[in-house]
Amino acid sequence: MTEAIELGASGPRRLGAAARGYLVDLARELRLSLLGHRWLLGLVLAYWLVGIAIAYYANLPTGATIETYLPIYMEMMPGMLMTLVIGRCLVIMVIERPARPLTQIIGELRGSMFIPRRVANALPMLVAMLVFGGTFTVIKSTIPFFHPYSWDATFEAWDRWLHGGVAPWLLLHPLLGKPIVTHYINIAYAVWFIVLCFTWVWQVFSLRDERLRRQFLWTLLVVWILLGNVAATYLSSGGPCYFGRITGLSDPFQPLMDYLSHANADSPVWALIAQDVLWQNYLARDVQLAAGISAMPSLHVALTTLFSLVCWRTNRWLGALMTAYALVIMLGSVHLGWHYAIDGYAGALGTVVIWWIVGWCARKRAAGDPASAAIVGAG
């Protein structure tokens, strides 16, 4: 009887020992991960402190640097992780098709997907990006406080000059100016945030190519800071949908906005709701999810360009698909009244330049250059 009890208790004991072993390994890997990400984390910490100072100076709540995205972060993260796991299972079953798919799935679940190294490698950046995202939104919301919108008339004129004297939205209208087409472009534009989140989580957890992962993370942060904050503040502009309200001039985009309102009556155009919400937040100087008005450069185009660069380095079909999506976002940014065409050109070009510089630093680091190692971070 005693022997049976001991045998029955051996299962929980083994489970407890395995859990303790996992936690020990996780703690060891987490120390290594914190060391390896120290420059990235240092950048995020410095950015957060700057964001707190800016929020305080602009009389905005400093707690918004963390609280803005915390609720949606906690809601979305479990679902995103589960979706990525399911996606990997589908790849195994549909594309790779091994002789024993279930055995391979179970093997990867136990020996690859949730190993301490993968989890520990992701945790610092999961926390860092929560803080970074909230800080970015706070700083973006202060753009008109430090530099009132003043470039819209100039960008509208440059846009027409660059496109043969015709506004880009008019060039696109014969192709895109149908309510059902506008509706689907609007959907593609709306899911950009989800694509951003999944691409980021995918790379944060990836162990496949550490150099690619670091290049993505560094480029992502630098694009947000240099293009989304620094350049956006200097080139402060609201975009076509706000042109008349910002400049007080005759609005050349009113026909476009009238068409979008007409299309919305036929098939929902959520961009109109988002534009109104952003304008109300701007008037109230309120920091909310995705708040802040800024047209130049377009971060929607900038980041889909980054996603394309990552995907081309991963798989050519995935790269082609993401490039097509980036093109839709570029066209949609103009067609939906969010951006001047040159906003997208600047965003794409700026991202490619930053990506190249970060990659160059990584190659120099790999060759043993201490100076660039300090820039890219120790692995």
N, C-alpha and C positions, 0 to 999 in steps of 0.2 A: 504493500500500500504506500509506504514511504517512498519507494523507488518510483512508483507511478506518479506521485506528486512532484518529485524532482524532475522527472522527464517532462511532465506537463509544464513545469515552470521554466524549463530550459529555453523554450521558444521566446517568451518575454525577455529573458536574460540576454539571449543572443541579439534580440532586437534592440535592447537598451545599449548593449555594447557596440552594435553597429552605429546607432545614433550618436553615441559619444565619440566614436572614431571619426564619423563624418564631421561633427562639430570641431574636433581637434584639427582635422585636415582643412576645414573651412577657415578656421582662425589663422592657421599658418599661411594659407593662400591669400587671405585678406590682407595680411601684413605685407606680403609681396606685392599685391595689387595696389595698395596705397602708396608704396614706394615707387612702383612703376608708373603710376598716374600722377605723381606729385606735381609735375609742371602744369598739367591740365587742371588739376584741382586748385593749384595756386592761382591760375588765371581766373577760374570761376570765383574763388574767394575774393580776389582783388576786384573783380567786376561787381560782385555783390556789395562790397563795401562802398564802391563808387556809387552804385545804385541807391544805397541807403542815404548817402550824403545828398545825392541829387533829389531824392524824394523829400528829404527834410527841407532842403532849400526851396523846393517848389511847393511846399505845404501839402504833400501827398502822404498817405499812410505808409510808413516804412515797412510795416508788416505785410504789405501787399507783395513784397518781393518773394515771399514764401507762400502766402495764403491764396494768391490768385489762382494757381493751378492745382493746389493740393486736393480739393474735392474730386475734380475730374481725373486727376492722376490716380487716385486711389480706386476710382471706379473702372478706369480703362485698363490699368496694368494687368490685372488677372486675365481679362479677356484677351488682351494682345498676346500674352504668353501662351495661353491655351490655343489661340489661333495659329501661332507659329508652330506649336507642337503638332497640331492637326495638319497644317500645311506640309510639314516634314513627313508625316505619315502618308499623306496622299502622294508625295513625290516618290516615296519608296514603293507604294502599291501601283501607281499609274505609270511612272516614268522609268524607274530603275527595275522594277518587277523581278526581284530575286526569287529563287526557288522557294524560300520560306519567308514570306514577307512579315508574318506575325512574329517569327523568331527574331528577325532583324530589328523590328520596331521595339520589342521588349529589350533586346540587347542594347539598343541606343538609349532607351529610357534609363536603363540601369548604368550603362557604362560611358555615356557621352553627354546626354542632354542636361542632366542635373548634377554633374560631378562638381566637387568643391571648387576646382580651378575655374570652371565656367561661371559659376554663381559669384565667386569672389571677384573675378575679373570685371563683372558687370556692376556689382553693387555700388562702388564709389561713383560711377558715372550716372547711375540711376538717381542717386540722391543729388548729385551735382546739377543735373539737367533740370530737376524740379526747381532748384534755386535760380538757376540761370534763366529759365523761361519766365519766371515771375519778375525777375530783375529787368529783363529785356522789355517786358510790357510796361513796367513803371517808367523806364527811361524813354521809351517810345512815346508814352503819353505826355511827356514834358517837352517834346520837340517844339510845339508852338509857343511854349512858355519862354524858351531860350531864343528861338528864332521863328517869329511868326511867318506863316506861309507867304512866300513872295516869288516863287519861281514858276507858278502855273502858266502865266501868260507867255513866258519865255519858252517853256517846254512845248506848249501848244504850237507856237510859231516854228520852233525847231522841228517838231514832228511833221508839219506840213512841208517845210522846206526839204526835209530828208526824203519825203515820199512824193516828190514831183509837184508840190503845191496842193496836194489833196490830203485831207485828214485820213489817217490809217483806218479809222472805223468805217469811213465811207468806202474805202477799197475792199474791205471785208464784207460789207453789208450784202452785196448780191449773193454771196456764198453762204453767209451765216444768218442773214436777216429773216429767218423763218422761225415762228414761235417754238416748234418742236425741236429744231436744232439748237436754239437758244436755251431751251430747257435742259437738254442733255449736256451742253457745255457748262451750264450753271451747276449741274450735278458734279461733273468732273472737277470744277473749281472748288466746290464745297467739300469734297472728300480729300482735298490737298492736305488738310491737317492730319487726317487719318494716315495718309501715305507717309507724311513726315514722321509720325509716331512709330509706325511699323518699321520704316527704314532705320530709324535711330535704334529701336529695340533690337532689331536684327543684328546690326553692327555692334552694339554694345555687348551682346551675348556671343558674338562670333569668335571662334578660335581658329578659323580656317586660314586667315591671312592677317597676321597682327600688324604688318606694315600698312596694309590697306585700311584696316580698322583705325589705326592712329591717324592716318592721313584724312580719313573721313571726319573723325572727331575734331581734330585741329581745324580743318577747313570749315566745319559747321560752326564752331565757336567764333572763328575769326570773321566769317561772313556775317554772322549776326551782329558782331560788334562794329566792324569797319563799315560794312554796307548798310546794315539795319539801324545803326545808331549814329556813327560819326558822319558818314556821307549823307544819310537821311536828314540829319540836323542842318548841315551846311546847305544842302539842296532842298530845303524845306518846301514841300508842295503837297497839295491835297489830292490831286487827281481829277480826271474829267467829270466824275459824278458830282464833285463839289465845286466845279470851276466858277459858276455864277455866284455862288454864296461866298466864296473866298475872295475873288477878284473884284466883284461888283461890276464887271464888264458884261457886255452882251455875250450870252452863253452859246458858243458854237456847238456845244454838246447837247443842247436841249432836244433836238430831233432824235438823238440816240436815246436819251432818257425817256422821251415820249414813246418811242418804239418799245423799249423794255417794259414800260408800264402796260402798253397794249399787249405785249407777249405774255405778261404776267397774268392777264385776265384769261388767257387761253391755256397756258401751261405755267405752273409756278416758277417764278424767278426769285429764288431766295436771296440773291445778291442785293436786291432792292431793300429787303428787310434789314440785312446786315449793314448796308450803307446808312440807313436811317438810325440804327442803333449806335453805330460808331459816331455819327454826328451828334446825337444826344449826349453820349459820353463825353465828347469833346466840349460841348457847351457847358456840361455840368462839372468838367474836370474830374471825371470819375474813372477809377482804375478797375476795369472788369476784364473777363476772359477775352483775349485777343484785342484789347482796346488799343487805341492810338491810330491816328490817321497819318499815313506817309506814303507818297507815291514813288518817289525817286530815291534809290533804285527799287525795282520790284523784287521783294524777297520770295514771292511765289515762284517767279521765274528763276531766280538765283538758286533756290534750294532744289527745284526739280532738275536744274542743270547738274547740281551736285549729285542727286540721286542717279542721274543717267551715267555720270562718270564712275560711280561706284558699281553700278550694275554692269557696265561694259567690262569692267575688270573682273567680274564674277562669271557672267554668262552672256554670250552674244545675243541670244534671243531675249533675255531679260533686259539687256541694254537697249535693244531695238524697241521693246515695248515701253520702257521708261522714257526713251527719247521721243516716241510718239506722244506720250502723255505730257512731256514737257512742252511740245509744240502746241498741244491743245490748251495748256495753261497760258502759254504766250498769247495765242489768239484770243482766248477767253478774257484775259486781263484787259485787252483793248475793247473787245466786243461788249463786255459787261460794264464798261465805263469805269473800271477801277484804275487803269493806268494809261499813260501815254505810251506809245510803242517804244520810245527811247528808254523808258524805265526798264522794260524787259531786256533790251539790248545791253544796257549798262549792268543789270543784274547778272546776266549770263556771262558777259565778258569779265566782270569783276570776279565771279566765282571761278572761272577757268584760270585766271591769273593767280588767285590765292591758292587753288588746288596745285598748280604747277610749282609755286614757291614752296609750299609745304612738302610736296614730293621731293623737290630738290634738296631741302634740308634733311629729309629722311634718308636720301641717298648719300649725302655727305656724312651723316651720322653713321650709316652702315659702313662707310669707308674709314671710320675712326676719327672724324673731325670733332674735337671736344666742343667747339663753339656752337656748331649746329646741333650737337647732342643736347646742349642746354635749351635750345629752342624747341626741338621736337619732343624731348623728354626721354628719360631712361626707360628701357623696356624691362 
